[in-house]
Amino acid sequence: LAEGEALSGTVGYFPPEVLRGKTGWTPAGDLFSLGVSLACLLTGVHPFLEFCPDGEGGRRLDETASLAKNARGLLRLYDPEWLGLSEEARSMVRKLCSRDPA
């Protein structure tokens, strides 16, 4: 992103390099977003979203924590929701969500 340029889109689908301001959106960013979507479809859990208590007994999206986790680009493929997936499926998500998926 250029200095002063607004970040718009859906939290959790931005590639780490865009969040860190290293590049603008590229085709590699599309592959990253595809990997996030695939992870959601396969596990039912978004790999980068973090939630916190909302003060009313529920939970709300913690955008700051989610963006920080997303910017690191680290998938925790050992979490319980990943255990039932084949190694091929985990490998595909890992490659798509890597810092250089192209």
Contacts in CASP RR format, 6 or more apart in sequence:
PFRMAT RR
TARGET T0000
AUTHOR 0000-0000-0000
METHOD contacts of the structure
MODEL  1
LAEGEALSGTVGYFPPEVLRGKTGWTPAGDLFSLGVSLACLLTGVHPFLE
FCPDGEGGRRLDETASLAKNARGLLRLYDPEWLGLSEEARSMVRKLCSRD
PA
1 7 0 8 1.000
1 18 0 8 1.000
1 21 0 8 1.000
1 24 0 8 1.000
7 14 0 8 1.000
7 19 0 8 1.000
11 49 0 8 1.000
11 61 0 8 1.000
11 63 0 8 1.000
11 66 0 8 1.000
11 67 0 8 1.000
11 70 0 8 1.000
12 36 0 8 1.000
12 46 0 8 1.000
12 48 0 8 1.000
12 49 0 8 1.000
12 66 0 8 1.000
12 67 0 8 1.000
12 70 0 8 1.000
13 32 0 8 1.000
13 33 0 8 1.000
13 36 0 8 1.000
13 37 0 8 1.000
14 32 0 8 1.000
14 33 0 8 1.000
14 67 0 8 1.000
14 70 0 8 1.000
15 25 0 8 1.000
15 28 0 8 1.000
15 29 0 8 1.000
15 32 0 8 1.000
15 33 0 8 1.000
15 99 0 8 1.000
16 32 0 8 1.000
16 70 0 8 1.000
16 71 0 8 1.000
16 72 0 8 1.000
16 73 0 8 1.000
16 99 0 8 1.000
17 23 0 8 1.000
17 24 0 8 1.000
17 28 0 8 1.000
17 99 0 8 1.000
18 24 0 8 1.000
18 25 0 8 1.000
18 29 0 8 1.000
19 67 0 8 1.000
19 70 0 8 1.000
19 71 0 8 1.000
20 71 0 8 1.000
27 102 0 8 1.000
28 100 0 8 1.000
28 101 0 8 1.000
28 102 0 8 1.000
29 101 0 8 1.000
31 96 0 8 1.000
31 101 0 8 1.000
31 102 0 8 1.000
32 96 0 8 1.000
32 97 0 8 1.000
32 101 0 8 1.000
34 96 0 8 1.000
35 92 0 8 1.000
35 93 0 8 1.000
35 96 0 8 1.000
35 97 0 8 1.000
35 101 0 8 1.000
36 46 0 8 1.000
36 47 0 8 1.000
36 48 0 8 1.000
36 96 0 8 1.000
36 97 0 8 1.000
38 92 0 8 1.000
38 93 0 8 1.000
38 96 0 8 1.000
39 45 0 8 1.000
39 46 0 8 1.000
39 47 0 8 1.000
39 75 0 8 1.000
39 93 0 8 1.000
39 97 0 8 1.000
40 46 0 8 1.000
40 47 0 8 1.000
42 85 0 8 1.000
42 89 0 8 1.000
42 93 0 8 1.000
43 81 0 8 1.000
43 82 0 8 1.000
43 85 0 8 1.000
44 81 0 8 1.000
45 79 0 8 1.000
45 81 0 8 1.000
47 75 0 8 1.000
47 76 0 8 1.000
47 93 0 8 1.000
47 97 0 8 1.000
48 66 0 8 1.000
48 69 0 8 1.000
48 70 0 8 1.000
48 73 0 8 1.000
49 61 0 8 1.000
49 66 0 8 1.000
49 69 0 8 1.000
50 61 0 8 1.000
50 62 0 8 1.000
50 65 0 8 1.000
50 66 0 8 1.000
50 69 0 8 1.000
51 59 0 8 1.000
51 60 0 8 1.000
51 61 0 8 1.000
51 62 0 8 1.000
52 59 0 8 1.000
52 60 0 8 1.000
52 62 0 8 1.000
52 65 0 8 1.000
53 59 0 8 1.000
53 60 0 8 1.000
54 60 0 8 1.000
73 97 0 8 1.000
73 99 0 8 1.000
75 93 0 8 1.000
75 94 0 8 1.000
75 97 0 8 1.000
76 82 0 8 1.000
77 90 0 8 1.000
77 93 0 8 1.000
77 94 0 8 1.000
82 90 0 8 1.000
95 101 0 8 1.000
END
